[in-house]
Amino acid sequence: MSGAEGGADLLVCLLAWTRIEKRLSPTDSPPRHRARRRQTGRSAPLLLLALCLSSCVKPTPLPILGDVPAFQLTAQSGQPFDSKSLAGHVWVADFIYTTCPGPCPMMSSRMSRFQASTADTPDVKLVSFTVDPEHDTPPVLAEYGDHFKAQPARWFLLTGDRALLNDLGLHAFHLNSVDGSLVHSTRFTLVDRQGRIRGYYSSEEDVSMPKLLHDVRQLEGEKS
């Protein structure tokens, strides 16, 4: 594939993603802000887009940007969550909080669509860390996750010790502190099977989401 052809194919894929974004409307809000909206029949176009992306961009090695250390937190189910359960899985992480009036609903909407777009590869996991652990208890996170159709076996919404969350946000992911200010990054982080950070992606740019999907597919195809 020539550079021009690859660029044209990528443009087609980005346009397809944009059309899907408009159809699915990333304006969903947490339960206390807006009523739940039905989201039926959405996985099919996203799966088609995923197939398109596999041929859009020529694979290039992804950089290794750091390591995520082992951690223990609590999932929305109320059960202890050990990061060992993520070993051997490609996963995508973000930082949010449930009462966020700003970007969090959009981020979680996109995470929900990403969950749908990778339905054919359930080994891909999603992890959302709260930056408001005092308020975001497991029941609160469970309600929030239910609103965004989080599948408990794939998408983990985590809370726990503030100091541990702060250490993860600052020193592992290099994104933000968890210090009570509720200021947080709006980027998604891609982590490989060995717990290594392989990329950061803006949740606010349409072009980033197809690239994230492509890179997840690429890591899924790599040998462990």
N, CA, C and O of each residue as an XYZ file, in Angstrom:
896
protein
N       0.851     -1.196      0.000
C       0.000      0.000      0.000
C       0.886      1.246      0.000
O       1.786      1.355      0.833
N       0.650      2.182     -0.916
C       1.422      3.408     -0.964
C       1.005      4.319      0.163
O      -0.041      4.117      0.781
N       1.850      5.362      0.446
C       1.512      6.314      1.491
C       0.212      7.023      1.192
O      -0.601      7.253      2.087
N       0.008      7.381     -0.107
C      -1.217      8.091     -0.480
C      -2.438      7.209     -0.281
O      -3.471      7.649      0.224
N      -2.291      5.912     -0.702
C      -3.413      5.002     -0.550
C      -3.740      4.770      0.913
O      -4.909      4.741      1.300
N      -2.673      4.600      1.749
C      -2.903      4.390      3.172
C      -3.578      5.585      3.799
O      -4.467      5.432      4.637
N      -3.152      6.813      3.389
C      -3.768      8.010      3.931
C      -5.219      8.123      3.530
O      -6.059      8.540      4.328
N      -5.526      7.748      2.279
C      -6.906      7.805      1.812
C      -7.774      6.816      2.577
O      -8.897      7.135      2.969
N      -7.239      5.595      2.789
C      -8.001      4.601      3.536
C      -8.248      5.061      4.960
O      -9.339      4.874      5.500
N      -7.229      5.665      5.572
C      -7.405      6.150      6.940
C      -8.449      7.239      6.991
O      -9.243      7.298      7.929
N      -8.458      8.115      5.977
C      -9.455      9.180      5.937
C     -10.856      8.603      5.857
O     -11.774      9.092      6.516
N     -11.022      7.556      5.045
C     -12.332      6.908      4.946
C     -12.757      6.365      6.296
O     -13.916      6.502      6.687
N     -11.826      5.749      7.009
C     -12.145      5.187      8.318
C     -12.504      6.272      9.318
O     -13.441      6.113     10.100
N     -11.774      7.362      9.299
C     -12.054      8.457     10.223
C     -13.419      9.050      9.947
O     -14.150      9.398     10.874
N     -13.771      9.167      8.659
C     -15.099      9.683      8.324
C     -16.179      8.726      8.811
O     -17.229      9.156      9.290
N     -15.918      7.433      8.688
C     -16.887      6.447      9.174
C     -17.062      6.571     10.674
O     -18.182      6.526     11.183
N     -15.943      6.728     11.389
C     -16.022      6.891     12.844
C     -16.816      8.142     13.206
O     -17.632      8.117     14.128
N     -16.582      9.228     12.486
C     -17.286     10.476     12.772
C     -18.782     10.306     12.587
O     -19.573     10.801     13.391
N     -19.179      9.597     11.514
C     -20.604      9.368     11.291
C     -21.202      8.561     12.434
O     -22.309      8.850     12.889
N     -20.473      7.551     12.897
C     -20.960      6.736     14.005
C     -21.065      7.565     15.272
O     -22.031      7.434     16.024
N     -20.072      8.424     15.517
C     -20.107      9.293     16.691
C     -21.350     10.164     16.683
O     -21.992     10.352     17.717
N     -21.691     10.697     15.511
C     -22.872     11.555     15.423
C     -24.136     10.758     15.688
O     -25.055     11.246     16.345
N     -24.189      9.518     15.173
C     -25.374      8.688     15.375
C     -25.548      8.325     16.837
O     -26.669      8.277     17.343
N     -24.414      8.063     17.529
C     -24.505      7.596     18.902
C     -24.505      8.731     19.908
O     -24.801      8.492     21.079
N     -24.185      9.962     19.505
C     -24.287     11.158     20.344
C     -23.600     11.017     21.681
O     -24.164     10.417     22.596
N     -22.368     11.563     21.830
C     -21.622     11.416     23.073
C     -22.054     12.407     24.134
O     -21.201     13.033     24.763
N     -23.357     12.570     24.357
C     -23.829     13.549     25.328
C     -24.518     12.892     26.505
O     -25.166     13.576     27.297
N     -24.394     11.571     26.640
C     -25.004     10.904     27.774
C     -24.416     11.440     29.061
O     -23.226     11.750     29.117
N     -25.230     11.555     30.095
C     -24.791     12.022     31.383
C     -25.012     10.945     32.420
O     -25.761      9.998     32.181
N     -24.362     11.076     33.584
C     -24.577     10.104     34.646
C     -26.031     10.083     35.064
O     -26.778     10.996     34.714
N     -26.463      9.059     35.811
C     -27.869      8.872     36.149
C     -28.520     10.075     36.786
O     -29.690     10.346     36.516
N     -27.812     10.799     37.616
C     -28.453     11.902     38.324
C     -28.653     13.111     37.438
O     -29.363     14.037     37.830
N     -28.047     13.138     36.242
C     -28.147     14.306     35.377
C     -29.160     14.140     34.249
O     -29.877     15.080     33.906
N     -29.215     12.924     33.667
C     -30.120     12.724     32.531
C     -30.729     11.340     32.613
O     -30.177     10.441     33.247
N     -31.867     11.178     31.971
C     -32.509      9.864     31.945
C     -31.713      8.942     31.042
O     -31.015      9.381     30.128
N     -31.834      7.662     31.318
C     -31.120      6.662     30.512
C     -31.672      6.633     29.100
O     -32.877      6.760     28.880
N     -30.760      6.463     28.141
C     -31.177      6.422     26.743
C     -30.845      5.052     26.180
O     -29.778      4.495     26.437
N     -31.789      4.519     25.400
C     -31.575      3.211     24.796
C     -30.466      3.298     23.758
O     -30.364      4.268     23.006
N     -29.629      2.245     23.737
C     -28.503      2.234     22.816
C     -28.461      0.892     22.083
O     -27.471      0.164     22.160
N     -29.522      0.583     21.388
C     -29.614     -0.697     20.701
C     -29.057     -0.602     19.292
O     -29.070      0.455     18.661
N     -28.568     -1.737     18.821
C     -28.108     -1.822     17.430
C     -26.860     -1.034     17.150
O     -26.647     -0.600     16.018
N     -25.994     -0.828     18.186
C     -24.834      0.024     17.959
C     -23.560     -0.751     17.711
O     -22.621     -0.212     17.125
N     -23.499     -1.985     18.135
C     -22.240     -2.705     18.028
C     -21.890     -3.045     16.596
O     -20.710     -3.070     16.245
N     -22.883     -3.306     15.756
C     -22.601     -3.741     14.377
C     -21.784     -2.725     13.604
O     -20.762     -3.099     13.029
N     -22.191     -1.418     13.555
C     -21.374     -0.486     12.788
C     -19.986     -0.309     13.366
O     -19.034     -0.075     12.622
N     -19.849     -0.417     14.689
C     -18.535     -0.276     15.281
C     -17.640     -1.460     14.947
O     -16.435     -1.299     14.751
N     -18.231     -2.652     14.883
C     -17.445     -3.815     14.499
C     -16.981     -3.705     13.059
O     -15.859     -4.088     12.730
N     -17.857     -3.176     12.192
C     -17.464     -2.964     10.799
C     -16.322     -1.959     10.725
O     -15.389     -2.126      9.941
N     -16.401     -0.922     11.541
C     -15.327      0.069     11.562
C     -14.022     -0.561     12.021
O     -12.958     -0.247     11.489
N     -14.099     -1.456     13.016
C     -12.892     -2.117     13.504
C     -12.218     -2.903     12.395
O     -10.993     -2.891     12.275
N     -13.028     -3.597     11.571
C     -12.464     -4.343     10.450
C     -11.807     -3.405      9.452
O     -10.757     -3.712      8.888
N     -12.443     -2.251      9.240
C     -11.880     -1.268      8.321
C     -10.535     -0.778      8.825
O      -9.586     -0.637      8.053
N     -10.458     -0.519     10.124
C      -9.232      0.035     10.693
C      -8.054     -0.920     10.564
O      -6.904     -0.488     10.469
N      -8.341     -2.217     10.559
C      -7.250     -3.190     10.486
C      -6.428     -3.039      9.219
O      -5.281     -3.482      9.167
N      -7.008     -2.412      8.188
C      -6.277     -2.223      6.938
C      -5.975     -0.756      6.658
O      -5.421     -0.422      5.611
N      -6.339      0.123      7.597
C      -6.166      1.548      7.348
C      -4.742      2.022      7.573
O      -4.223      2.834      6.807
N      -4.114      1.521      8.615
C      -2.816      2.045      9.024
C      -1.803      0.915      9.038
O      -2.046     -0.137      9.631
N      -0.683      1.126      8.395
C       0.366      0.119      8.388
C       0.929     -0.037      9.786
O       1.332      0.955     10.393
N       0.970     -1.270     10.328
C       1.456     -1.471     11.691
C       2.886     -0.984     11.867
O       3.760     -1.287     11.055
N       3.111     -0.241     12.915
C       4.447      0.186     13.320
C       4.574     -0.123     14.802
O       3.583     -0.051     15.529
N       5.769     -0.465     15.267
C       5.926     -0.807     16.687
C       5.476      0.348     17.582
O       5.818      1.506     17.339
N       4.715      0.022     18.607
C       4.274      1.037     19.555
C       5.351      1.254     20.610
O       5.994      0.295     21.037
N       5.558      2.484     21.034
C       6.595      2.747     22.042
C       6.215      2.157     23.390
O       5.040      1.915     23.664
N       7.218      1.926     24.230
C       6.989      1.524     25.616
C       7.240      2.765     26.471
O       8.360      3.271     26.535
N       6.184      3.247     27.126
C       6.230      4.545     27.802
C       6.289      4.447     29.319
O       6.347      5.466     30.006
N       6.274      3.239     29.838
C       6.318      3.070     31.288
C       5.663      1.769     31.697
O       5.164      1.017     30.861
N       5.673      1.512     33.001
C       5.084      0.294     33.548
C       4.062      0.647     34.620
O       4.258      1.570     35.410
N       2.969     -0.107     34.630
C       1.964      0.059     35.681
C       2.255     -0.969     36.767
O       2.201     -2.168     36.496
N       2.563     -0.534     37.994
C       2.878     -1.488     39.058
C       1.636     -2.230     39.524
O       0.511     -1.844     39.208
N       1.852     -3.290     40.273
C       0.748     -4.049     40.834
C      -0.047     -3.158     41.796
O       0.522     -2.307     42.479
N      -1.359     -3.364     41.840
C      -2.200     -2.591     42.745
C      -3.419     -3.413     43.147
O      -3.820     -4.348     42.454
N      -3.989     -3.042     44.274
C      -5.210     -3.662     44.763
C      -6.207     -2.556     45.103
O      -5.916     -1.677     45.914
N      -7.368     -2.606     44.485
C      -8.421     -1.636     44.735
C      -9.751     -2.385     44.908
O      -9.757     -3.590     45.156
N     -10.867     -1.674     44.778
C     -12.181     -2.291     44.908
C     -13.011     -1.975     43.679
O     -13.086     -0.819     43.262
N     -13.635     -2.987     43.093
C     -14.433     -2.824     41.882
C     -15.856     -2.402     42.227
O     -16.258     -2.403     43.390
N     -16.610     -2.040     41.189
C     -17.996     -1.603     41.375
C     -18.872     -2.696     41.980
O     -19.941     -2.408     42.517
N     -18.435     -3.920     41.897
C     -19.173     -5.039     42.495
C     -19.030     -5.083     44.007
O     -19.772     -5.789     44.689
N     -18.072     -4.325     44.527
C     -17.771     -4.370     45.943
C     -16.699     -5.386     46.280
O     -16.266     -5.477     47.429
N     -16.259     -6.163     45.275
C     -15.243     -7.183     45.476
C     -13.842     -6.591     45.312
O     -13.651     -5.652     44.540
N     -12.859     -7.141     46.041
C     -11.474     -6.685     45.859
C     -11.042     -6.896     44.410
O     -11.405     -7.884     43.772
N     -10.271     -5.959     43.916
C      -9.759     -6.067     42.546
C      -8.242     -6.058     42.611
O      -7.637     -5.111     43.113
N      -7.637     -7.114     42.102
C      -6.183     -7.241     42.056
C      -5.741     -7.080     40.609
O      -6.282     -7.724     39.710
N      -4.759     -6.223     40.392
C      -4.296     -5.978     39.025
C      -3.733     -7.236     38.364
O      -3.540     -7.264     37.148
N      -3.470     -8.265     39.150
C      -3.000     -9.513     38.559
C      -4.025    -10.070     37.573
O      -3.672    -10.797     36.645
N      -5.301     -9.720     37.782
C      -6.347    -10.217     36.874
C      -6.236     -9.599     35.486
O      -6.855    -10.083     34.539
N      -5.446     -8.525     35.359
C      -5.245     -7.883     34.061
C      -4.037     -8.450     33.317
O      -3.844     -8.170     32.134
N      -3.226     -9.246     34.014
C      -2.044     -9.819     33.377
C      -2.463    -10.686     32.200
O      -3.376    -11.504     32.315
N      -1.797    -10.505     31.076
C      -2.122    -11.263     29.872
C      -3.224    -10.649     29.040
O      -3.622    -11.212     28.020
N      -3.734     -9.477     29.474
C      -4.786     -8.783     28.738
C      -4.293     -7.422     28.259
O      -3.518     -6.755     28.944
N      -4.744     -7.023     27.088
C      -4.606     -5.641     26.643
C      -5.736     -4.854     27.308
O      -6.881     -5.305     27.323
N      -5.415     -3.672     27.862
C      -6.484     -2.911     28.518
C      -6.327     -1.421     28.307
O      -5.240     -0.917     28.024
N      -7.458     -0.724     28.456
C      -7.524      0.722     28.270
C      -8.018      1.335     29.574
O      -8.986      0.854     30.163
N      -7.350      2.402     30.027
C      -7.685      3.011     31.312
C      -7.983      4.493     31.165
O      -7.497      5.156     30.249
N      -8.797      4.999     32.091
C      -9.007      6.439     32.202
C      -9.293      6.797     33.659
O      -9.475      5.919     34.502
N      -9.330      8.112     33.943
C      -9.650      8.629     35.269
C     -10.901      9.484     35.161
O     -10.974     10.397     34.337
N     -11.895      9.178     36.007
C     -13.176      9.886     35.948
C     -13.722     10.049     37.365
O     -13.131      9.545     38.319
N     -14.848     10.752     37.505
C     -15.626     10.694     38.743
C     -17.098     10.868     38.394
O     -17.434     11.513     37.401
N     -17.964     10.297     39.205
C     -19.354     10.115     38.804
C     -20.184     11.386     38.815
O     -21.204     11.453     38.129
N     -19.777     12.397     39.572
C     -20.547     13.651     39.611
C     -19.950     14.705     38.693
O     -20.329     15.874     38.761
N     -19.038     14.310     37.853
C     -18.348     15.230     36.942
C     -19.341     15.921     36.005
O     -20.091     15.252     35.294
N     -19.347     17.264     36.004
C     -20.239     17.989     35.102
C     -19.592     18.287     33.753
O     -20.222     18.849     32.858
N     -18.329     17.904     33.624
C     -17.580     18.251     32.419
C     -17.370     17.080     31.483
O     -18.335     16.571     30.913
N     -16.099     16.628     31.304
C     -15.790     15.656     30.254
C     -16.108     14.202     30.585
O     -16.162     13.374     29.676
N     -16.321     13.863     31.861
C     -16.464     12.445     32.216
C     -17.605     11.731     31.493
O     -17.399     10.612     31.022
N     -18.803     12.324     31.381
C     -19.858     11.620     30.636
C     -19.454     11.320     29.196
O     -19.758     10.248     28.672
N     -18.771     12.266     28.558
C     -18.314     12.031     27.197
C     -17.266     10.920     27.167
O     -17.299     10.056     26.291
N     -16.338     10.944     28.123
C     -15.311      9.906     28.172
C     -15.931      8.531     28.380
O     -15.554      7.563     27.719
N     -16.879      8.454     29.297
C     -17.497      7.160     29.585
C     -18.386      6.691     28.434
O     -18.504      5.490     28.191
N     -19.008      7.631     27.728
C     -19.774      7.261     26.537
C     -18.859      6.656     25.488
O     -19.205      5.664     24.847
N     -17.704      7.251     25.318
C     -16.761      6.719     24.325
C     -16.187      5.385     24.784
O     -15.942      4.494     23.972
N     -15.976      5.255     26.085
C     -15.505      3.975     26.602
C     -16.553      2.901     26.361
O     -16.213      1.767     26.024
N     -17.827      3.248     26.529
C     -18.912      2.301     26.280
C     -18.923      1.868     24.816
O     -19.111      0.690     24.514
N     -18.725      2.814     23.921
C     -18.683      2.479     22.494
C     -17.466      1.632     22.167
O     -17.509      0.754     21.305
N     -16.383      1.916     22.873
C     -15.183      1.118     22.666
C     -15.420     -0.317     23.136
O     -14.964     -1.267     22.501
N     -16.127     -0.466     24.241
C     -16.494     -1.799     24.714
C     -17.282     -2.544     23.635
O     -17.043     -3.727     23.391
N     -18.222     -1.845     22.991
C     -19.016     -2.464     21.936
C     -18.168     -2.802     20.720
O     -18.352     -3.848     20.098
N     -17.241     -1.917     20.384
C     -16.437     -2.116     19.175
C     -15.438     -3.251     19.326
O     -14.924     -3.754     18.326
N     -15.151     -3.667     20.564
C     -14.232     -4.786     20.800
C     -14.977     -6.002     21.347
O     -14.385     -6.850     22.015
N     -16.270     -6.083     21.065
C     -17.080     -7.199     21.560
C     -16.577     -8.549     21.056
O     -16.779     -9.573     21.708
N     -15.922     -8.549     19.892
C     -15.431     -9.806     19.333
C     -14.100    -10.216     19.952
O     -13.604    -11.308     19.672
N     -13.513     -9.360     20.787
C     -12.278     -9.690     21.502
C     -12.474     -9.371     22.983
O     -11.916     -8.395     23.485
N     -13.263    -10.186     23.684
C     -13.596     -9.901     25.082
C     -12.408     -9.918     26.028
O     -12.526     -9.493     27.177
N     -11.259    -10.407     25.557
C     -10.070    -10.360     26.406
C      -9.575     -8.940     26.610
O      -8.816     -8.686     27.546
N      -9.986     -8.007     25.759
C      -9.628     -6.600     25.948
C     -10.438     -6.054     27.117
O     -11.665     -6.149     27.123
N      -9.754     -5.484     28.105
C     -10.418     -4.995     29.307
C     -10.395     -3.462     29.356
O      -9.574     -2.814     28.706
N     -11.309     -2.910     30.135
C     -11.419     -1.470     30.330
C     -11.380     -1.187     31.825
O     -11.990     -1.905     32.617
N     -10.659     -0.135     32.208
C     -10.511      0.197     33.624
C     -10.702      1.694     33.807
O     -10.016      2.492     33.169
N     -11.636      2.080     34.680
C     -11.853      3.487     35.020
C     -11.548      3.682     36.506
O     -12.183      3.073     37.367
N     -10.572      4.536     36.791
C     -10.205      4.855     38.168
C     -10.934      6.132     38.590
O     -10.937      7.109     37.840
N     -11.547      6.144     39.765
C     -12.181      7.368     40.233
C     -11.139      8.303     40.861
O     -10.168      7.849     41.467
N     -11.353      9.594     40.710
C     -10.524     10.590     41.388
C     -11.274     11.160     42.590
O     -10.822     12.120     43.215
N     -12.424     10.561     42.908
C     -13.233     11.003     44.043
C     -13.637      9.791     44.874
O     -14.821      9.470     44.969
N     -12.652      9.110     45.482
C     -12.947      7.838     46.155
C     -13.882      7.970     47.354
O     -14.581      7.012     47.685
N     -13.914      9.136     48.017
C     -14.801      9.291     49.167
C     -16.273      9.213     48.743
O     -17.093      8.614     49.438
N     -16.595      9.815     47.613
C     -17.976      9.782     47.134
C     -18.260      8.543     46.292
O     -19.324      7.936     46.413
N     -17.315      8.171     45.444
C     -17.545      7.086     44.480
C     -17.300      5.724     45.124
O     -16.285      5.070     44.886
N     -18.271      5.320     45.950
C     -18.252      4.000     46.566
C     -18.653      2.958     45.526
O     -19.151      3.322     44.461
N     -18.447      1.671     45.806
C     -18.847      0.644     44.830
C     -20.295      0.756     44.366
O     -20.535      0.637     43.164
N     -21.289      0.980     45.255
C     -22.662      1.111     44.748
C     -22.839      2.295     43.797
O     -23.571      2.201     42.812
N     -22.164      3.416     44.096
C     -22.258      4.585     43.219
C     -21.629      4.268     41.862
O     -22.182      4.612     40.817
N     -20.477      3.613     41.889
C     -19.816      3.242     40.631
C     -20.640      2.217     39.851
O     -20.664      2.240     38.621
N     -21.315      1.318     40.575
C     -22.139      0.315     39.905
C     -23.304      0.985     39.170
O     -23.630      0.601     38.047
N     -23.925      1.973     39.791
C     -25.024      2.695     39.137
C     -24.513      3.450     37.917
O     -25.136      3.438     36.856
N     -23.380      4.098     38.085
C     -22.770      4.837     36.980
C     -22.434      3.878     35.829
O     -22.730      4.156     34.667
N     -21.816      2.755     36.172
C     -21.454      1.782     35.154
C     -22.661      1.201     34.451
O     -22.627      0.957     33.244
N     -23.737      0.974     35.206
C     -24.955      0.451     34.604
C     -25.515      1.433     33.579
O     -26.012      1.031     32.527
N     -25.430      2.713     33.895
C     -25.919      3.721     32.955
C     -25.169      3.671     31.632
O     -25.755      3.857     30.565
N     -23.859      3.416     31.715
C     -23.047      3.370     30.496
C     -22.860      1.946     29.979
O     -21.981      1.681     29.159
N     -23.702      1.031     30.474
C     -23.722     -0.351     30.002
C     -22.373     -1.059     30.168
O     -21.958     -1.839     29.310
N     -21.703     -0.776     31.278
C     -20.437     -1.441     31.570
C     -20.678     -2.926     31.842
O     -21.515     -3.282     32.671
N     -19.948     -3.779     31.148
C     -20.025     -5.218     31.382
C     -19.063     -5.551     32.522
O     -17.854     -5.371     32.376
N     -19.582     -6.036     33.659
C     -18.733     -6.235     34.844
C     -17.510     -7.104     34.610
O     -16.498     -6.943     35.292
N     -17.587     -8.024     33.656
C     -16.449     -8.901     33.393
C     -15.388     -8.242     32.516
O     -14.287     -8.769     32.358
N     -15.733     -7.074     31.940
C     -14.793     -6.428     31.027
C     -14.400     -5.013     31.455
O     -13.260     -4.590     31.261
N     -15.345     -4.294     32.032
C     -15.102     -2.885     32.364
C     -15.168     -2.740     33.884
O     -16.223     -2.909     34.495
N     -14.025     -2.426     34.477
C     -13.914     -2.328     35.921
C     -13.835     -0.861     36.338
O     -12.959     -0.125     35.885
N     -14.753     -0.446     37.200
C     -14.729      0.898     37.752
C     -14.206      0.778     39.174
O     -14.822      0.130     40.020
N     -13.062      1.408     39.432
C     -12.309      1.127     40.646
C     -12.249      2.307     41.602
O     -12.103      3.458     41.191
N     -12.364      1.995     42.880
C     -12.188      2.965     43.956
C     -11.298      2.330     45.014
O     -10.925      1.163     44.903
N     -10.959      3.106     46.044
C     -10.103      2.560     47.086
C      -9.336      3.643     47.800
O      -9.784      4.786     47.890
N      -8.186      3.278     48.302
C      -7.352      4.194     49.075
C      -6.903      5.378     48.226
O      -6.346      5.202     47.142
N      -7.151      6.592     48.732
C      -6.790      7.785     47.971
C      -5.290      7.842     47.671
O      -4.892      8.213     46.567
N      -4.466      7.478     48.642
C      -3.015      7.551     48.443
C      -2.576      6.630     47.305
O      -1.710      6.995     46.510
N      -3.167      5.446     47.225
C      -2.818      4.516     46.148
C      -3.284      5.052     44.805
O      -2.544      5.002     43.822
N      -4.516      5.569     44.757
C      -5.017      6.150     43.513
C      -4.155      7.328     43.081
O      -3.888      7.506     41.893
N      -3.725      8.123     44.039
C      -2.872      9.272     43.725
C      -1.534      8.806     43.161
O      -1.024      9.377     42.198
N      -0.974      7.765     43.768
C       0.309      7.243     43.297
C       0.173      6.694     41.881
O       1.051      6.899     41.042
N      -0.923      6.001     41.620
C      -1.146      5.480     40.267
C      -1.295      6.619     39.262
O      -0.679      6.601     38.196
N      -2.116      7.610     39.609
C      -2.359      8.711     38.680
C      -1.116      9.509     38.366
O      -0.898      9.911     37.223
N      -0.282      9.744     39.402
C       0.907     10.583     39.218
C       2.115      9.808     38.700
O       2.755     10.226     37.735
N       2.425      8.688     39.333
C       3.710      8.037     39.089
C       3.648      6.828     38.163
O       4.666      6.429     37.599
N       2.468      6.243     38.002
C       2.338      5.108     37.081
C       1.843      5.567     35.717
O       2.478      5.305     34.695
N       0.688      6.265     35.709
C       0.118      6.711     34.443
C       0.618      8.086     34.012
O       0.477      8.455     32.846
N       1.200      8.845     34.934
C       1.733     10.190     34.620
C       0.651     11.088     34.021
O       0.890     11.813     33.055
N      -0.545     11.025     34.616
C      -1.670     11.792     34.084
C      -2.150     12.875     35.042
O      -2.272     14.036     34.652
N      -2.424     12.508     36.291
C      -3.009     13.467     37.219
C      -2.865     12.970     38.649
O      -2.612     11.789     38.887
N      -3.026     13.876     39.584
C      -3.069     13.500     40.989
C      -4.499     13.139     41.367
O      -5.441     13.427     40.629
N      -4.648     12.510     42.517
C      -5.960     12.257     43.111
C      -5.887     12.857     44.511
O      -5.688     12.158     45.505
N      -6.054     14.181     44.552
C      -5.779     14.937     45.773
C      -6.988     15.680     46.319
O      -6.850     16.525     47.204
N      -8.166     15.375     45.801
C      -9.366     16.043     46.254
C      -9.784     17.212     45.390
O     -10.888     17.734     45.540
N      -8.906     17.632     44.479
C      -9.234     18.762     43.609
C     -10.194     18.363     42.491
O     -10.869     19.213     41.911
N     -10.250     17.065     42.192
C     -11.074     16.500     41.119
C     -10.601     16.907     39.728
O     -11.302     16.675     38.743
N      -9.439     17.501     39.640
C      -8.836     17.809     38.349
C      -8.193     16.525     37.821
O      -7.443     15.861     38.536
N      -8.490     16.184     36.573
C      -7.965     14.933     36.036
C      -7.766     15.023     34.537
O      -8.316     15.898     33.868
N      -6.970     14.102     34.028
C      -6.695     14.029     32.593
C      -7.916     13.515     31.843
O      -8.722     12.760     32.387
N      -8.039     13.929     30.602
C      -9.106     13.428     29.736
C      -8.564     12.449     28.690
O      -9.216     12.182     27.681
N      -7.373     11.923     28.943
C      -6.780     10.980     27.992
C      -7.049      9.534     28.391
O      -7.182      9.210     29.571
N      -7.124      8.679     27.383
C      -7.160      7.242     27.591
C      -5.724      6.718     27.506
O      -4.892      7.264     26.781
N      -5.451      5.659     28.256
C      -4.124      5.043     28.266
C      -4.237      3.603     27.800
O      -5.105      2.865     28.265
N      -3.374      3.203     26.894
C      -3.343      1.832     26.390
C      -2.220      1.061     27.089
O      -1.068      1.496     27.105
N      -2.575     -0.091     27.665
C      -1.625     -0.921     28.408
C      -1.592     -2.306     27.774
O      -2.632     -2.860     27.419
N      -0.383     -2.865     27.633
C      -0.279     -4.170     26.967
C      -0.361     -5.321     27.963
O      -0.597     -5.108     29.153
N      -0.165     -6.544     27.468
C      -0.332     -7.744     28.287
C       0.676     -7.838     29.428
O       0.443     -8.534     30.417
N       1.792     -7.137     29.284
C       2.828     -7.155     30.307
C       2.713     -5.972     31.280
O       3.602     -5.753     32.103
N       1.617     -5.218     31.180
C       1.433     -4.078     32.078
C       2.258     -2.869     31.698
O       2.555     -2.029     32.547
N       2.635     -2.768     30.423
C       3.431     -1.639     29.954
C       2.548     -0.640     29.215
O       1.700     -1.029     28.413
N       2.744      0.625     29.482
C       1.984      1.672     28.795
C       2.510      1.812     27.372
O       3.710      1.978     27.156
N       1.588      1.745     26.395
C       2.002      1.784     24.992
C       1.444      2.986     24.230
O       1.780      3.176     23.061
N       0.601      3.799     24.867
C       0.096      4.972     24.167
C      -0.906      5.757     24.994
O      -1.548      5.228     25.901
N      -1.025      7.064     24.648
C      -2.018      7.957     25.241
C      -2.867      8.535     24.111
O      -2.361      8.808     23.023
N      -4.168      8.719     24.378
C      -5.099      9.127     23.332
C      -6.099     10.131     23.901
O      -6.734      9.877     24.925
N      -6.227     11.248     23.242
C      -7.167     12.272     23.688
C      -8.602     11.794     23.496
O      -8.968     11.307     22.426
N      -9.402     11.939     24.534
C     -10.821     11.582     24.403
C     -11.606     12.680     23.715
O     -12.777     12.496     23.383
N     -10.972     13.819     23.499
C     -11.665     14.978     22.942
C     -11.464     15.139     21.441
O     -12.063     16.020     20.825
N     -10.621     14.289     20.845
C     -10.345     14.385     19.415
C     -10.872     13.142     18.707
O     -10.516     12.018     19.061
N     -11.723     13.352     17.706
C     -12.306     12.226     16.982
C     -11.248     11.317     16.375
O     -11.426     10.101     16.309
N     -10.145     11.913     15.932
C      -9.114     11.130     15.253
C      -8.439     10.149     16.205
O      -7.866      9.157     15.755
N      -8.494     10.408     17.528
C      -7.792      9.561     18.484
C      -8.465      8.215     18.689
O      -7.783      7.218     18.927
N      -9.776      8.166     18.604
C     -10.481      6.928     18.910
C     -10.235      5.829     17.871
O      -9.995      4.684     18.256
N     -10.286      6.134     16.568
C      -9.921      5.095     15.603
C      -8.471      4.644     15.775
O      -8.165      3.465     15.595
N      -7.579      5.570     16.121
C      -6.170      5.194     16.338
C      -6.049      4.271     17.547
O      -5.304      3.292     17.499
N      -6.761      4.563     18.622
C      -6.744      3.688     19.793
C      -7.254      2.299     19.431
O      -6.654      1.297     19.821
N      -8.352      2.231     18.691
C      -8.900      0.940     18.287
C      -7.902      0.170     17.435
O      -7.721     -1.034     17.613
N      -7.259      0.867     16.512
C      -6.253      0.224     15.666
C      -5.109     -0.320     16.506
O      -4.654     -1.442     16.284
N      -4.638      0.471     17.473
C      -3.489      0.052     18.281
C      -3.842     -1.111     19.207
O      -3.001     -1.972     19.470
N      -5.074     -1.140     19.700
C      -5.514     -2.286     20.497
C      -5.497     -3.548     19.642
O      -5.036     -4.598     20.088
N      -5.997     -3.445     18.419
C      -5.983     -4.585     17.510
C      -4.546     -5.038     17.245
O      -4.255     -6.232     17.180
N      -3.663     -4.063     17.096
C      -2.263     -4.405     16.829
C      -1.644     -5.156     18.008
O      -0.955     -6.158     17.814
N      -1.888     -4.672     19.233
C      -1.348     -5.353     20.406
C      -1.962     -6.738     20.576
O      -1.289     -7.682     20.988
N      -3.263     -6.847     20.251
C      -3.919     -8.145     20.327
C      -3.262     -9.151     19.386
O      -3.238    -10.351     19.660
N      -2.728     -8.642     18.268
C      -2.108     -9.527     17.292
C      -0.658     -9.854     17.584
O      -0.074    -10.727     16.943
N      -0.067     -9.152     18.557
C       1.327     -9.414     18.906
C       1.446    -10.680     19.726
O       0.526    -11.046     20.457
N       2.584    -11.350     19.605
C       2.837    -12.513     20.425
C       3.156    -12.059     21.848
O       3.808    -11.036     22.054
N       2.691    -12.826     22.815
C       2.921    -12.483     24.224
C       4.414    -12.562     24.537
O       4.821    -12.310     25.671
